[in-house]
Amino acid sequence: METLQEFLLKRDYVKIKLKLTKTNHFEIKATINGVIGLFILDTGASSSCVGFEAIDTFKLKVKDSEIKAAGAGAIDMSTQLSKKNKLKIGKWKRDKVSLILFNMTHVNTALISHNSKPVDGIIGADILKKGKAIIDYDRKYLYLKRFLVR
């Protein structure tokens, strides 16, 4: 019988290892504009985002945004928007990725208080949908469909 991994790899998915943190989040390394960062994989986050302090780190061009962010006990947070970024997760990559920027202090404070590493941002449902993501929770792998140029 064919395994999930065999099935997906035959269908042009890439396999990315996930690390389960002490807070029961999956941690993932991703590269934005050529710079590696540490992210939480969050299926409940509608948009992928990074903290304001990451603007220089990831070479982001930002604009103010009318959108207010909410989550993990914080509401009505000011945001900025950065478009046309290059994102790479394992062997999967996309150009023209938009990212929301907001104050991630509350997220990292919570992680640190539970002896986890602070993160640069969150990979959300927008990226997971674009990559037709499949998460193997048991084996701790993320599968993303390779983008084929036609």
N, C-alpha and C positions, 0 to 999 in steps of 0.2 A: 504494500500500500504506500502511496506517495505521501511524503510529509508536507506540511504547510510550507516549509522553506523551499523544498524542491518545486512544489506547485508554483509559488510566487516567483522564484528566480527564473523559471522557464518563461514566465509572462513579463519579463523585463522589469522586475522590481529590484531595488537594491536593499540590502540588509544592513541595518545600523544597530549597534549594540547600545542598550540602555543600562543605566546604573540606577538602582533603587536607593534612595536616600533614607536617612533615619526618619524623615518626615513623611515617608511613604509616597514621595514624588519620584517620577522618573527624571533623571538628569541626562542631558545630551550635550555633546560638543557640536558647535556649528561655526561656520566661518561667514562673516559679513564683510563684504568689500575687502577680502583677503586677510582679515584679522580673526583669529580663533577666539571664541568666547564660550562661556558655560551658561546653559539655559535649562529651564524646567519645561518639560513637555506637559502642556495643559489643554486637554480636550475641551474643557469648559470655557477657555478664554476665546472669545470670538476673533480677536486679532493678535498677531504676534507683536511683541513690544520689547523695548529696551529702556533702561533708565536714562534720565537726562545726562548723567555723568558719562555716558557711553558715546556722546556726540563726537568728541575728538578721537576716541579709541577706534571707533568703527568708520571714521571719515564720513559722517552723515551730513547731508544737506537737509536742513529742517525748515519747516514753515509752521507758524502758529496754527492751531486747529480749534474749531468751535466745539469739537467733541469732548465730552467729559467722561473720564474713565471711572470705573467702579469695580470693586472686587476685594476679596479677603479682608473685609471690615472697613474698607475705605470707600468713600463716595465723593462725587463731584470734584475729581482731581483734574487739574489743567493738563492738557496734552499738547504735543507737537506732532507733526507728521513728516516722515522722510520717505520719499519715493525713489524709484529707480536704483535700488540696492541689489547687489549680487549676494545670493545666499547659497551656501554649500553645506549639506549635511551628509557626511560620508561621501559616497560617489554621486549623490543626487545633487543637482544644482538648478537654480533658477535665476534669471535676470529680472529686472523691473519689479522687485519685491518692495511693497510698502510696509513701513513699520511705524507703530505708534510709540511715542516717547512719553513717559510719565515718571513721576517720583516713585522709585521702587524701594524706598527706605523701609516702609512697613513690611514688604515682602522679605527683604534681606534680614531685617531685625528678627522676624519670626524664624527664619531658617537658622540664623546664628544661635538664637536662644535654644534651639533643639540640636545643637552641635552639628549642623550641616553647613556646607560652604555657601557663601553668598553667590548669587548668579548675576549675569549681565542682562538677562532678559527671559522672555517666555516665548516658546514656540506654540502658537495657538491653532485654532481650528481652520483659520484661513490657509495656512501652509499645509496642514494635514489634509484638507479637502483638495488642494491643488495637486498634492502628491498621491491622492487616492490611498491614503494611509491605512495600514493594517498593523495593529499592535498585538504582538504575541506576549501577553502578560506573564505567562508561565515561564517562557524561556528568555524574557526580557530583551526582545528585539522589536524594532520599528522597521516596517517595510514601506518604501515609497516607490511609486511607479516612475520609472525613468521617462523623462520628457523626450519624445522623438521629434526631431525637426523634419518636416515634410516639404 
